[in-house]
Amino acid sequence: MSYTVNVSGIAASTTEQHLNEFFTLCGGISRIDLDETGLSKSAVVHFEKPTAVRTALMLNGGSLDGAQLSIHSDTVHPDEEEVPHVPGSPLDQSDKPRAGIAAEYLSKGYKLSDSILQRAIQLDTEKGISTRFLNYFQSLDVSIGAKALGPDQTLSGKVTSTFQTATQRAKTVDEQKGYTKVAGDYYTRALGSPLGQRVRSFYTSTSKQILDIHEEARRIADEHKDSQHAHATGSTDGEASGPAHSSE
């Protein structure tokens, strides 16, 4: 089955690569059909999962290369049954909370209006956060916590206890135990930071405000800068990703 959205209002300077970089944050893409024959560009984006379609529709009115995109679908795609997450396997982008995906867009420089951010919060509230994502998040908290702190310990639990004394103690424990040396992705590094409580709450609770999305976007952007710096200095603690095409 094909899961598609129709995109119009595309800027003349936008390429298929730009569209791929923009929509890949919604989930896996099988192909993009870009039509440049008319007076303005349009495209059909084919996703691998219906959850990605619903996230893409959330972005209707978002900006890419200075143009406001019109995003709609001719088909209503029903929810699919969630496949349980296999410990150690990668997380599917389409399983992430919509507010988290919106934060990723902002962190990469894309422009989303407050109405789109509110739409993301509403979707998380109405549909709930993916059980697969919650299981993934919990498994990271437990497995990395056990490696860094010992049996039956979690990163979020350690951060909670350190917050009751001082954030400096958390920093000291991080340096001694080396969270960043065992952390495999942004979520585990974030959980092991003094801001871990906020990060955990943001990704596991549907109670959010627009300001929360902007704060998470800044955390993601800072993490990306730290990862780039680590690679530039020859460190292997972080995990950097390639730069995304900016909307402006």
C-alpha positions in Angstrom: 0.0 0.0 0.0 1.2 3.5 -0.8 1.1 6.2 1.9 1.3 9.6 0.2 0.9 13.3 0.7 0.6 15.9 -2.0 2.7 19.0 -1.6 2.2 22.3 -3.5 3.5 25.8 -3.1 7.1 24.6 -3.5 9.7 27.2 -4.1 11.5 27.4 -7.4 14.8 26.8 -5.7 13.7 23.7 -3.9 15.1 20.4 -5.2 14.1 16.8 -4.6 17.0 16.5 -2.1 15.6 19.5 -0.1 12.2 17.8 0.0 13.7 14.5 1.1 15.7 16.3 3.9 12.5 18.1 5.0 10.1 15.1 5.0 12.5 12.4 6.1 12.0 13.7 9.7 8.4 12.5 9.4 9.5 8.9 8.7 10.9 6.6 6.0 10.4 7.7 2.4 10.2 5.3 -0.5 10.3 7.9 -3.2 9.4 11.5 -4.1 7.7 12.4 -7.4 8.6 16.1 -8.1 6.6 17.8 -10.9 8.3 20.9 -12.4 6.2 21.1 -15.5 3.5 23.5 -14.3 3.7 27.2 -13.3 4.8 26.1 -9.8 6.4 23.0 -8.4 4.5 20.3 -6.7 5.3 16.8 -5.4 3.9 13.6 -4.2 5.9 12.1 -1.3 5.6 8.4 -0.7 6.1 7.2 2.9 6.7 3.7 4.2 4.2 4.1 7.1 0.8 5.8 7.6 2.2 7.4 10.8 4.6 9.3 8.7 1.8 10.6 6.6 0.0 12.0 9.6 3.1 13.7 10.8 3.6 15.3 7.3 0.0 16.6 7.3 0.8 18.2 10.7 3.4 20.3 8.8 0.8 21.9 6.5 1.8 25.6 6.3 5.4 25.0 7.2 8.2 26.9 5.4 10.8 25.5 3.1 13.2 27.7 1.2 11.1 30.7 2.0 7.9 29.2 0.6 4.8 28.1 2.6 4.0 24.5 1.8 0.5 23.2 1.3 0.4 19.6 2.4 -2.6 17.3 2.1 -3.6 13.7 1.3 -6.4 12.3 -0.8 -6.6 9.2 1.5 -7.3 8.8 5.1 -4.9 6.2 6.4 -6.0 4.1 9.4 -3.7 3.5 12.3 -1.5 0.4 11.9 -0.9 -2.1 14.6 2.3 -1.3 16.5 5.2 -3.8 16.2 6.9 -4.2 19.6 10.4 -2.7 19.8 13.2 -5.2 19.8 15.9 -4.2 22.3 19.0 -3.0 20.6 17.3 -2.3 17.3 17.1 1.3 15.9 14.1 3.5 16.7 11.8 4.2 13.8 11.5 7.9 13.2 7.8 7.7 12.7 7.3 6.3 16.2 8.6 9.4 17.9 6.2 11.8 19.6 5.0 14.5 17.2 6.2 17.3 19.6 9.7 15.7 19.6 9.7 15.6 15.8 8.6 19.3 15.7 11.6 20.1 18.0 13.9 18.3 15.6 12.6 20.5 12.7 13.2 23.7 14.8 16.7 22.5 15.8 17.7 22.1 12.1 16.6 25.7 11.3 13.2 25.0 9.7 10.4 27.5 10.5 7.2 26.1 12.1 4.4 28.4 13.2 3.0 28.2 16.7 -0.2 26.7 15.2 1.8 23.8 13.8 3.5 23.3 17.2 0.1 23.3 18.9 -1.1 20.8 16.3 1.8 18.5 17.3 0.9 18.7 21.0 -2.7 18.0 20.1 -1.8 14.9 18.1 0.3 13.5 20.9 -2.6 14.1 23.3 -5.3 12.6 21.1 -3.3 9.6 19.8 -1.0 9.1 22.8 2.7 8.5 22.5 3.7 5.4 20.7 4.1 2.4 23.0 7.0 1.3 20.9 8.8 4.6 21.6 8.0 4.5 25.3 9.4 1.0 25.5 12.5 2.0 23.6 13.0 5.0 25.9 12.6 2.9 29.0 15.0 0.2 27.7 17.7 2.9 27.2 17.2 4.3 30.6 17.6 0.9 32.2 20.3 -0.6 30.1 22.6 2.4 30.0 21.9 3.1 33.6 23.0 -0.4 34.5 26.2 -0.1 32.6 27.1 3.4 33.9 25.8 3.1 37.5 25.3 -0.6 38.3 22.4 -3.1 38.5 18.9 -1.8 39.0 20.0 1.8 38.4 18.6 4.1 35.8 20.0 7.3 34.3 16.9 9.3 35.0 16.8 8.0 38.6 20.4 9.1 39.2 19.7 12.5 37.7 16.7 12.8 40.0 18.8 12.1 43.1 21.5 14.5 42.1 19.0 17.3 41.5 18.1 17.0 45.1 21.6 18.0 46.1 23.3 19.9 43.3 23.7 19.8 39.5 27.5 19.9 40.0 27.4 16.5 41.6 25.6 15.1 38.5 28.4 16.6 36.4 31.0 14.9 38.6 29.3 11.5 38.4 29.0 11.9 34.6 32.7 12.5 34.4 33.6 9.6 36.7 31.2 7.0 35.2 31.4 8.3 31.6 27.8 8.4 30.5 28.9 9.8 27.1 31.3 6.9 26.5 28.4 4.3 26.7 25.6 6.4 25.4 24.5 5.4 21.9 22.2 8.3 20.8 20.8 11.7 21.8 18.2 10.3 24.2 20.7 8.4 26.4 23.1 11.3 26.5 20.2 13.6 27.4 18.9 11.3 30.1 22.4 11.3 31.6 22.6 15.0 31.8 21.5 17.3 34.6 18.5 18.2 32.4 17.5 14.5 32.2 14.3 15.0 34.2 13.0 17.5 31.7 14.0 15.4 28.7 12.3 12.4 30.1 9.1 14.3 30.9 9.1 15.9 27.4 9.2 12.5 25.6 7.1 10.4 27.9 4.3 12.9 28.8 1.6 14.4 26.6 1.4 17.5 28.8 3.4 20.0 26.9 3.5 23.7 25.9 4.9 25.4 22.8 7.7 26.7 25.0 8.7 23.1 25.9 9.1 22.3 22.2 11.4 25.3 21.7 13.5 24.4 24.7 13.9 20.8 23.5 14.9 22.2 20.0 17.7 24.1 21.7 18.9 21.0 23.6 19.0 19.1 20.3 20.9 21.9 18.6 23.4 22.1 21.4 23.9 18.3 21.4 24.6 18.5 17.6 27.2 21.2 18.1 28.8 19.2 20.9 28.9 16.1 18.7 30.4 18.1 15.8 33.1 19.5 18.2 33.8 16.0 19.5 34.4 14.7 16.0 36.5 17.7 15.0 38.8 17.1 18.0 39.0 13.4 17.4 36.8 12.3 20.2 34.4 9.3 19.7 32.2 10.0 22.7 29.5 11.7 20.6 27.5 10.7 17.5 27.2 13.5 14.9 24.8 13.6 12.1 25.0 15.5 8.8 23.7 19.0 8.5 20.2 19.4 7.3 19.1 21.8 4.6 17.8 25.0 6.3 14.5 26.5 5.3 15.8 30.0 5.3 
